[in-house]
Amino acid sequence: MSDRNSRISVRLATQTALDDVDEMVQSFVAGHPAQFHPRPLSRLQEAYFGANPVAHLFVASKSGRIVGMGQWTRMYDMFWATFGGDVEWLYVRPEARGLGIPAALSRRSAGRSGSPAGHYSAAVPTERRLPLSTNASQ
């Protein structure tokens, strides 16, 4: 089986993923005005694993290496009276692009929304949101 066809696994991040996440953030921010702004690892740890986490952080792995990430925040759509989630900060390492990792991260995140079909809603107007499968292996 070629490396390109290796299975992608998605899981909720733990503190052991912080170095990989920090490395991806450094790559993600390249070329942005905040590129040289200090980003202490302790702040990243506080944001996702502190007493009051800002969101859930998911990571995607391929062949044992973390190759992608996404942040998920639960939300409630008052118009449709349904729970969903906003998926943001999606990033995939260049060597793992084209493998469907953002979709896998979004599907896995959607399963946390508390409804049979979560919603990927970041920057998508309410009327254009599409239900996602809650099974990341699809």
N, C-alpha and C positions, 0 to 999 in steps of 0.2 A: 504494500500500500504506500503510495507516495505521501510525503510530508504534507502536501497541499490538502489531501483528503483526511488527515488526522482529525479526530473528533474534537469539537470545541465544547468545553464545559463552562457553565456560568454558575457562579455562587455569590452569596453575600460575602463581602470582603471582611476579613479579620485584620487585627493589627499587624499580623505577620506580612500582610500585603503592602504596608505603608511605603517601604523602600521602592517597590515596583511602581506604585501609584505616583510617588514623588518623581520618579524618573520619567513617567509618562507626562506628568504635568509640565516638567521642564521642556519636554519636546513639544507639547501642545502649545505652550505659550511663546515659542520661538516666533519672532516677527511681530508680536503684539506689543503695544506700548508698555505693558507690564512685564515684559521679558526680564528686566533686570531688577524688578522689585523683589525684596526679600520675602521668601516663603518658608519660614521655619517648619521643620517636620512636626514640631510640637503643636503648631496651629492646625495642621492637617489632622493630627491625632485627636485634638480636642474637637474639631468640627464633626468628625464621624464616630469617634469612640469615647468622647467625653461624657460628662453627666447629662448634657442636653444636646444630643446629636442633631445637626441641621437636616439630615436626610440619611437614607440608606445608600451605601455604596456597593455596587456589584462589580465583579471582575470576571473577565473571560480568560480562560486558559487554553492553550494548545500545546500538546506534548510537554505538559508540566510547567510551562512558562506563562506568566500573566501577559496577555497581549492586548487587552482592551479593558475599558472601564466605563461606567455610567452611574450617575447619581439619580436616585428615585425619591420623590416626595409624594406622599399621599395627598389627594385633593378631593373635593366634593364639588360636583357640577350642580349648582342650584337650579338651572333651567331644566336639566334632564333627571334631576333627583337620583344621581348615580355617583358611586365612588369611582375614582380612577387614580391616576398618578401622573406626575410630570417627570419625564425622563430628560435629564440635562447632562451636560459635560461628557457627552459621548466621545470617546477617543479610542482609536485602534492604532497600534504600532504599524508603521508603513509596511513591514514585511508580512503582516497578517491581513492586510486590506483585501477586499474582494471575496471574503469567505462568509459573509452574512453575519458578522459579529454584532453590528449595531441592532439588527433585527433580533438576534438571539438575546441580547441584553434587554431589549425592550419587551420581548415576550416574557422573559423571566421576571422582570419588574412588574409587568401587568398582573401577574399572579398574586402579587401582594396587595392589590387594590381592595380586596374584600368583595368583589363582584365576580360573577362568572366570566365576564369579559372586561378586563381593564381597558384603559384608554391611554394611548400615547398622546399626550396633549401639549407638550412643550411647543410653543410658538405655532400652534395649529388652532385656527378658529373653531369654536364649538361645533358649528354645523359641518365641519369637514373632518372631525375625529372619526377614526375607524377602530372598531373593536379588534383586539389582538388575541391570539391564542395564548392560553396560560401555560402551554407546554413548550419549553425552550428547545426541545429536541426536534420539533417539527421543522 
